[in-house]
Amino acid sequence: MLTGRLHTRDEILHHPLFLSIERQIALHLIGIHKRAPRLARLAASHQKWLLTQTLFAMHAGRDRDNPLSGLTAGRMMQAAKEFDLASKNTAASFLAELIAYKFLRDAADETPDRRLRRLETTEASEEAMASWFQGHMACLDQLDGGNRASLTADTPRHFLLAQPRAARALIQDPVWKEPPSSIGHFLWSDVGGLVLHDLISRLPDDAREHDRTLLKGVTISEIASDFGISLTNLKRMFKKAETDGMLGWENPRNLGTLWLSKTFIEDYFHWQSAKFAELDSAIHWAADQIR
């Protein structure tokens, strides 16, 4: 039985432990990147995250009694267009990339129409998505001492029911789908999400109490090296945020200590609270279905 109560977005956002769990999930996601860097990079921009969650939801929601259900290239491109996630060409190219790197594969032909190309996730991508989900469940458990993570680990069906439900909600949620401009130019860039995780993982306990929070020991060159990002592209991300007053350096030419503004941090937290709330709602719904 699931323990831990259902939290609203506002409750999550203002929970005294939310900063702590944001650091926790940031480090967890960086860990996924280190274990499977190629796969992590394929979902490290917000657009690719939306596409990845959508295609996995299609795969997880497959009805064995309906050979036309599940993940097909056609359904994926239709969803990308319907929910304004990407153009059909972008969605098709993304699927091709996942297949090339063996994160998707052709499923056994069980469809009556051979023109339908049914796909399925591979063990590597399933392991990464399960780890992503489990990491968020562990963070939610920190808010109330619940058992979401252990329950999901013991009964994987909770994950297979909850992930599609959360994904459907988030790809239609304007708050999640369109992150604020203060953080958006990071998120829409390749690997920019990992850069944000790195910054958030360094926040001190009192970060939400100040107009500016200092992060010591941060250098652009080190971040670029850690995540394999072009230094030019990374400088462009920081420059945009610096021009907007979202972050900056104590000294000219990116020298000294990096500071983050309260707006930058709170915009990120507000955006993240939408994800955590939908995941919490989805796991409670899944537990009810199984019970």
C-alpha positions as CSV (number, residue, x, y, z in Angstrom):
1,M,0.0,0.0,0.0
2,L,1.2,3.5,-0.9
3,T,2.0,5.8,2.0
4,G,2.7,9.5,1.8
5,R,0.1,12.0,0.9
6,L,-0.7,13.8,-2.3
7,H,1.0,17.2,-2.5
8,T,-0.1,20.2,-4.5
9,R,2.3,22.2,-6.6
10,D,2.2,25.1,-4.1
11,E,2.9,22.8,-1.2
12,I,5.9,21.3,-3.0
13,L,7.2,24.6,-4.1
14,H,7.1,26.1,-0.5
15,H,8.1,22.9,1.4
16,P,11.1,23.6,3.6
17,L,12.9,20.5,2.1
18,F,12.2,21.4,-1.6
19,L,15.7,23.0,-2.0
20,S,17.2,19.8,-0.6
21,I,15.3,17.5,-2.9
22,E,16.2,19.7,-5.9
23,R,19.8,19.2,-5.1
24,Q,19.1,15.5,-4.7
25,I,17.4,15.0,-8.0
26,A,20.0,17.2,-9.8
27,L,22.8,14.9,-8.6
28,H,20.7,11.8,-9.5
29,L,20.2,13.1,-13.0
30,I,23.9,13.9,-13.4
31,G,24.6,10.4,-12.2
32,I,22.4,9.0,-15.0
33,H,24.4,11.1,-17.5
34,K,27.7,9.7,-16.2
35,R,26.4,6.1,-16.4
36,A,24.9,6.5,-19.9
37,P,26.2,9.8,-21.4
38,R,25.0,9.1,-24.9
39,L,21.5,8.3,-23.8
40,A,21.4,11.3,-21.4
41,R,22.5,13.7,-24.1
42,L,19.6,12.5,-26.3
43,A,17.2,13.8,-23.7
44,A,19.2,16.7,-22.4
45,S,17.2,19.5,-24.2
46,H,13.7,20.2,-23.2
47,Q,12.3,19.3,-26.6
48,K,14.0,15.9,-26.6
49,W,12.8,15.4,-23.0
50,L,9.2,15.9,-24.1
51,L,9.6,13.6,-27.1
52,T,11.3,10.9,-25.0
53,Q,8.6,10.9,-22.3
54,T,6.0,10.8,-25.0
55,L,7.4,7.8,-26.9
56,F,8.1,5.9,-23.6
57,A,4.5,6.5,-22.5
58,M,3.3,5.1,-25.9
59,H,5.5,2.0,-25.3
60,A,4.5,1.5,-21.7
61,G,0.8,2.0,-22.5
62,R,0.7,-0.7,-25.2
63,D,-2.3,-3.0,-25.0
64,R,-1.3,-6.5,-25.8
65,D,-4.8,-7.3,-27.1
66,N,-4.6,-4.4,-29.6
67,P,-1.7,-4.9,-32.1
68,L,-2.2,-1.3,-33.4
69,S,-1.4,0.2,-30.0
70,G,2.0,1.0,-28.5
71,L,4.8,3.0,-30.1
72,T,4.9,3.4,-33.9
73,A,6.7,6.0,-35.9
74,G,3.4,7.2,-37.3
75,R,1.8,7.6,-33.9
76,M,4.9,9.4,-32.6
77,M,5.0,11.9,-35.4
78,Q,1.2,12.5,-35.0
79,A,1.6,13.2,-31.3
80,A,4.5,15.5,-31.9
81,K,2.4,17.6,-34.2
82,E,-0.8,17.3,-32.1
83,F,0.8,18.5,-28.9
84,D,3.2,20.9,-30.7
85,L,6.3,19.1,-29.4
86,A,8.2,19.2,-32.7
87,S,7.8,19.0,-36.4
88,K,7.2,15.6,-38.0
89,N,10.7,15.7,-39.5
90,T,12.3,16.5,-36.1
91,A,10.3,13.6,-34.5
92,A,11.3,11.2,-37.2
93,S,15.0,12.2,-37.0
94,F,14.9,11.7,-33.2
95,L,13.4,8.2,-33.6
96,A,16.1,7.4,-36.1
97,E,18.8,8.6,-33.8
98,L,17.4,6.5,-30.9
99,I,17.3,3.4,-33.2
100,A,20.8,4.0,-34.5
101,Y,22.2,4.1,-30.9
102,K,20.1,1.0,-29.9
103,F,17.8,2.8,-27.5
104,L,14.8,1.8,-29.6
105,R,14.4,-1.2,-31.8
106,D,11.9,-2.7,-34.2
107,A,9.4,-4.9,-32.4
108,A,8.4,-8.3,-33.6
109,D,5.8,-7.8,-36.4
110,E,2.5,-8.5,-34.7
111,T,0.5,-5.9,-36.7
112,P,-1.9,-6.9,-39.5
113,D,-0.6,-3.9,-41.5
114,R,3.1,-4.2,-42.5
115,R,3.2,-0.5,-43.3
116,L,3.0,0.2,-39.6
117,R,6.5,0.2,-38.0
118,R,6.1,-0.7,-34.4
119,L,9.0,0.1,-32.1
120,E,9.9,-0.8,-28.6
121,T,12.4,0.5,-26.0
122,T,15.6,-1.5,-25.3
123,E,16.8,-2.6,-21.9
124,A,19.3,0.4,-21.7
125,S,16.6,3.0,-22.2
126,E,14.1,1.2,-19.9
127,E,16.8,1.1,-17.2
128,A,17.5,4.8,-17.6
129,M,13.8,5.8,-17.5
130,A,13.1,3.6,-14.5
131,S,16.1,5.2,-12.7
132,W,14.8,8.7,-13.6
133,F,11.3,7.8,-12.2
134,Q,12.7,6.2,-9.1
135,G,14.9,9.2,-8.4
136,H,11.8,11.4,-8.4
137,M,9.9,9.0,-6.2
138,A,12.7,9.0,-3.6
139,C,12.7,12.8,-3.6
140,L,8.9,12.9,-3.0
141,D,9.3,10.5,-0.2
142,Q,11.6,13.0,1.5
143,L,8.7,15.4,1.8
144,D,6.5,13.1,3.9
145,G,8.3,9.9,4.7
146,G,6.3,8.0,2.1
147,N,7.2,4.7,0.4
148,R,6.8,5.6,-3.3
149,A,10.3,4.5,-4.2
150,S,10.2,1.2,-2.5
151,L,6.7,0.4,-3.7
152,T,7.7,1.2,-7.3
153,A,10.8,-0.9,-7.0
154,D,8.9,-3.9,-5.6
155,T,6.0,-3.6,-8.1
156,P,7.2,-2.2,-11.4
157,R,3.7,-2.0,-12.7
158,H,3.3,1.2,-10.6
159,F,5.9,2.8,-12.8
160,L,4.4,1.5,-16.0
161,L,1.0,3.0,-15.1
162,A,2.3,6.2,-13.6
163,Q,4.8,7.3,-16.2
164,P,2.4,7.6,-19.1
165,R,-0.2,9.4,-17.0
166,A,2.4,12.0,-15.8
167,A,3.8,12.4,-19.3
168,R,0.4,13.1,-20.8
169,A,-0.2,15.7,-18.2
170,L,3.1,17.4,-18.5
171,I,3.2,17.7,-22.4
172,Q,-0.1,19.5,-22.1
173,D,0.8,21.7,-19.2
174,P,1.9,25.3,-20.3
175,V,3.9,25.8,-17.1
176,W,6.0,22.7,-17.7
177,K,6.0,22.8,-21.5
178,E,7.1,26.4,-21.8
179,P,9.7,27.2,-19.1
180,P,10.2,30.8,-18.2
181,S,12.7,32.8,-20.3
182,S,15.1,33.1,-17.3
183,I,15.9,29.4,-17.6
184,G,14.4,28.6,-21.0
185,H,17.5,29.3,-23.1
186,F,19.4,26.7,-21.1
187,L,16.6,24.1,-21.4
188,W,16.0,24.4,-25.1
189,S,19.8,24.1,-25.8
190,D,21.4,20.7,-26.2
191,V,22.7,19.6,-22.8
192,G,21.6,22.8,-21.2
193,G,19.4,20.9,-18.8
194,L,22.5,19.2,-17.4
195,V,24.1,22.6,-16.9
196,L,21.2,23.7,-14.8
197,H,21.4,20.5,-12.8
198,D,25.0,21.2,-12.1
199,L,24.2,24.8,-10.9
200,I,21.3,23.7,-8.7
201,S,23.3,20.8,-7.2
202,R,25.7,23.5,-5.8
203,L,23.1,25.6,-4.0
204,P,23.7,26.2,-0.3
205,D,20.9,25.6,2.3
206,D,20.0,29.3,2.6
207,A,19.9,30.0,-1.2
208,R,16.2,30.9,-1.1
209,E,16.7,33.6,1.5
210,H,18.9,35.9,-0.5
211,D,18.6,38.1,-3.6
212,R,21.9,36.7,-4.8
213,T,23.4,33.3,-4.1
214,L,27.2,32.7,-4.5
215,L,28.4,29.5,-6.0
216,K,32.1,29.1,-5.4
217,G,34.4,27.1,-7.6
218,V,32.3,27.3,-10.8
219,T,34.1,27.8,-14.0
220,I,32.6,27.6,-17.5
221,S,35.6,25.6,-18.8
222,E,35.1,22.9,-16.1
223,I,31.4,22.6,-16.8
224,A,32.1,22.3,-20.6
225,S,34.6,19.6,-19.9
226,D,32.4,17.7,-17.5
227,F,29.5,17.4,-19.9
228,G,31.3,17.5,-23.2
229,I,29.8,20.8,-24.3
230,S,31.2,23.2,-26.8
231,L,32.8,26.1,-24.8
232,T,31.3,28.6,-27.3
233,N,27.8,27.2,-26.9
234,L,28.1,27.2,-23.1
235,K,29.4,30.8,-23.0
236,R,26.4,31.8,-25.2
237,M,24.0,30.2,-22.6
238,F,25.6,32.1,-19.7
239,K,25.9,35.3,-21.7
240,K,22.1,35.5,-22.3
241,A,21.4,34.9,-18.6
242,E,24.0,37.4,-17.6
243,T,22.5,40.0,-20.0
244,D,19.1,39.5,-18.4
245,G,20.5,39.9,-14.9
246,M,19.8,36.3,-13.9
247,L,23.3,35.4,-13.0
248,G,26.8,36.9,-13.2
249,W,30.4,36.9,-12.0
250,E,32.0,39.0,-9.3
251,N,34.7,40.1,-11.7
252,P,34.8,40.9,-15.4
253,R,35.5,38.2,-18.0
254,N,33.8,35.4,-16.1
255,L,36.2,35.6,-13.2
256,G,35.6,35.3,-9.5
257,T,32.6,33.7,-7.9
258,L,29.4,33.0,-9.9
259,W,26.2,34.3,-8.4
260,L,22.6,33.3,-9.2
261,S,19.7,35.7,-8.8
262,K,16.7,34.8,-6.6
263,T,14.5,35.1,-9.7
264,F,16.6,32.5,-11.6
265,I,16.4,30.0,-8.7
266,E,12.7,30.6,-7.9
267,D,11.7,30.3,-11.6
268,Y,13.5,27.0,-11.8
269,F,11.9,25.8,-8.6
270,H,8.4,26.9,-9.8
271,W,8.9,25.0,-13.1
272,Q,10.2,21.9,-11.3
273,S,7.3,21.9,-8.9
274,A,4.9,21.2,-11.8
275,K,6.8,18.0,-12.7
276,F,7.0,16.8,-9.1
277,A,3.3,17.4,-8.5
278,E,2.2,15.5,-11.7
279,L,4.5,12.6,-10.8
280,D,3.0,12.5,-7.3
281,S,-0.5,12.6,-8.7
282,A,0.4,9.8,-11.2
283,I,1.9,7.4,-8.6
284,H,-1.1,7.9,-6.3
285,W,-3.5,7.2,-9.2
286,A,-1.4,4.1,-10.2
287,A,-1.5,2.8,-6.6
288,D,-5.3,3.2,-6.6
289,Q,-5.6,1.3,-9.9
290,I,-3.5,-1.6,-8.6
291,R,-5.2,-1.7,-5.2
